[in-house]
Amino acid sequence: MDFIGIYIIISKSHPERYYIGSSINIEERWNTHKSDFKVGRRHSPHFQRHFEKYGINDFEFLILECTNYISKG
């Protein structure tokens, strides 16, 4: 199942640092974010520097609103 919705990526150590996004496949989008961090391909230099300093475990990924899902098959 692919969940459609709105999500937030928030820093555990600095909760004032967050990113809100939306996707038609939230799980895949989170995996893309993690992959982009690891190769330095983030569109936000602030979040990329935060990742480099604190690591991926400092980020919490939460679904704010699940609007629908697409069933495969």
C-alpha positions in Angstrom: 0.0 0.0 0.0 1.2 3.5 -0.8 0.1 6.1 1.6 -0.7 9.6 0.3 -0.3 12.5 2.8 1.6 15.2 4.6 4.7 14.5 6.7 7.2 16.3 8.8 10.9 15.7 9.3 11.9 17.1 12.7 15.2 17.3 14.5 15.1 15.6 17.9 17.9 17.8 19.3 16.6 21.1 17.8 12.8 20.8 17.3 12.7 24.2 15.9 14.3 22.7 12.8 11.8 20.9 10.6 10.6 20.3 7.1 7.0 19.7 6.0 6.3 17.9 2.8 3.7 15.9 1.0 3.8 12.8 -1.2 1.7 10.3 -3.0 4.0 7.6 -1.5 5.2 8.7 1.9 7.3 5.6 2.7 9.2 5.9 -0.6 9.6 9.7 -0.1 11.2 9.1 3.3 13.6 6.6 1.8 14.5 9.2 -0.9 15.2 11.8 1.7 17.5 9.5 3.6 19.3 8.5 0.5 19.7 12.2 -0.6 21.2 13.0 2.8 23.8 10.3 2.5 25.0 11.5 -0.9 24.7 15.2 -0.1 21.9 15.8 -2.6 19.6 17.8 -0.3 17.8 20.9 -1.6 18.2 22.5 1.8 21.8 23.3 2.7 20.7 23.9 6.3 19.3 20.3 6.7 22.3 18.8 4.9 24.7 20.5 7.4 22.5 19.3 10.2 22.6 15.8 8.9 26.4 15.9 8.6 26.7 17.1 12.2 24.1 15.1 14.0 23.4 12.1 11.7 20.2 10.5 10.4 19.2 9.3 13.9 18.5 12.9 15.0 15.7 13.2 12.5 12.2 11.9 13.3 9.8 11.3 10.4 6.1 11.6 11.3 3.0 11.5 9.2 0.8 14.5 9.9 -2.1 13.6 7.7 -2.8 10.5 5.8 -5.3 11.5 3.1 -5.6 8.3 1.1 -3.8 5.2 0.0 -3.3 3.4 -3.3 -3.6 -0.3 -3.3 -1.2 -2.1 -5.7 -3.1 -4.9 -7.2 
